[in-house]
Amino acid sequence: MRHMAVASPLLTSPPPTVSPFLRQTRSYKRTFIRSSSSASSPMDLHHPKRVVVCGGGVIGVCTAYFLAKSGAAVTLVEKSSVACAASGKAGGFLALDWCDGGPLSSLARASFNLHRSLAQELDGPNSYGYRSLTTLSLTVTESQSSKPSGNSASPSWVDGPGRSPRTIGTTETTAQVHPQLFTRTLISKAAEDYGVDVVIGKLEHLGVDNGRVNSVVLEGGRVIDSDAVVLALGPWCGKFELLSSLFRVYGIKAHSIVLEPKEPEAITPHALFLSYYPSQGGKPLDPEVYPRPTGEVYVCGMSAEAEIPDDPEQIVGNPESIEVLKRVASSVSSHLREGEAQVKAEQACFLPCTDDGVPVIGEVPGVKGCYVATGHNCWGILNGPATGAAVSELVLDGKASIVDLSRFSPARFVGLKKG
Ligand SMILES: Cc1cc2nc3c(=O)[nH]c(=O)nc-3n(C[C@H](O)[C@H](O)[C@H](O)COP(=O)(O)OP(=O)(O)OC[C@H]3O[C@@H](n4cnc5c(N)ncnc54)[C@H](O)[C@@H]3O)c2cc1C
């Protein structure tokens, strides 16, 4: 049984390789002229600070957005396309207080509130499906076939063998976005209104002179000069020696399907966190079901550590895992059964994970002007905005005020890595 304070939006099964933290942890003024007291390389009137953000997932895009809005000259480098990986294939579930009591608490609370203000600023309900939700936990036993009588606490479309529904989030404390639309809306706004330059290219290495970063070098040799660089490459951060020599970032592969029911109006805004008992026995699975305002229903789960392919476009789901998610969907609701719903997507992506289950956000020890923001695990969509705003402050002012970043500093790993 999960509890609000320890639930995550992506519960895994079977998770022998998953850190226990995976389960535990789920208006800025435009100021083109910054004061000369800024801590590192202050911008002046004519030369805004040039920042290259590498990685076009939710973390890189939020960082680029807040940096550019605060007056930096930002280039975003993305290898494939914006939100092509986890940030486009996630659930998009947001919770105010589910990380309370852990290291993510203040980041998550700040970010939940920032999502709310961004939704007002960017017309979130229409642009990217931002809305409040009620969230239920539910036990589903696959071999049972119908809704037990007198089970009025779950919505009428949840007409499978769901038992013991319990409200674990209200419209005050839980919400959702369509993560791909969110990320792409934000980068469009950043490009159109604040001049962010989006470059499709693969970061190869950094130019460093005298211990300070001065450029990024892309595959093919293109050099982009910069005063600061932010590495927001999700699980691909683990492929860069500069980072992997200090700490481990690895990927947990997770699956999802997107269904388009024939009668979308029957599906109410209730997110479901399941304890799912498959008919063949074994440990319960913990998939999640998120109806979206688009009329689609997103179902995810089935995760395990796996090798990350170099190219995000090469990530495909395992057919057996996808089949399980389809069975989950049809057990939850007759509206989601074959014939009643079309399968719009079958996909997989990688959660970016660290060994201590805490994101890594801060300046990389030993390389001035080089920052990292990764390891957001199952809460990257929730924590993207506050991470982006905090990194922007750190890069431009030398210190983040929106969230205390000291707990997330990469410096915590110095001297720990063996071999
Ligand atoms: C199935 C699933 C469901 C989830 N549901 C939720 C949820 O409901 N709520 C929530 O808060 N979180 C959720 N998450 C977690 C969330 O999706 C991630 O934490 C978040 O997307 C990570 O964002 P990122 O920007 O760090 O990484 P990514 O989205 O992986 O982005 C990294 C980007 O870097 C690019 N890149 C890599 N290497 C290079 C290079 N050399 N040069 C240039 N670019 C490069 C990649 O192409 C990619 O676009 C879910 C995750 C999964 C897998």
The ligand as an ORCA input file, in Angstrom:
! r2SCAN-3c Opt
* xyz 0 1
  C       7.071      6.456    -18.230
  C       7.454      7.707    -17.476
  C       6.465      8.444    -16.831
  C       6.800      9.598    -16.106
  N       5.814     10.321    -15.501
  C       6.134     11.450    -14.823
  C       5.105     12.222    -14.201
  O       3.931     11.872    -14.272
  N       5.468     13.341    -13.515
  C       6.779     13.748    -13.407
  O       7.030     14.748    -12.758
  N       7.766     13.049    -14.029
  C       7.470     11.916    -14.717
  N       8.458     11.183    -15.312
  C       9.865     11.618    -15.161
  C      10.254     12.674    -16.198
  O       9.782     12.286    -17.461
  C      11.769     12.844    -16.226
  O      12.262     13.046    -14.920
  C      12.133     14.070    -17.074
  O      11.485     14.017    -18.318
  C      13.636     14.155    -17.269
  O      13.876     15.294    -18.061
  P      15.316     15.640    -18.602
  O      15.198     16.923    -19.318
  O      16.284     15.539    -17.465
  O      15.713     14.439    -19.565
  P      15.157     13.980    -21.028
  O      13.714     14.235    -21.176
  O      15.647     12.594    -21.196
  O      15.917     14.955    -22.000
  C      17.295     14.857    -22.255
  C      17.521     15.419    -23.650
  O      18.922     15.517    -23.893
  C      19.141     15.209    -25.254
  N      20.533     14.817    -25.426
  C      21.136     13.694    -24.961
  N      22.434     13.674    -25.304
  C      22.661     14.819    -25.996
  C      23.817     15.399    -26.595
  N      25.027     14.781    -26.570
  N      23.699     16.587    -27.214
  C      22.512     17.240    -27.253
  N      21.385     16.739    -26.698
  C      21.450     15.547    -26.069
  C      18.156     14.088    -25.544
  O      17.916     13.964    -26.924
  C      16.934     14.541    -24.749
  O      16.056     15.317    -25.521
  C       8.152     10.027    -16.035
  C       9.141      9.308    -16.706
  C       8.804      8.145    -17.414
  C       9.899      7.380    -18.090
*
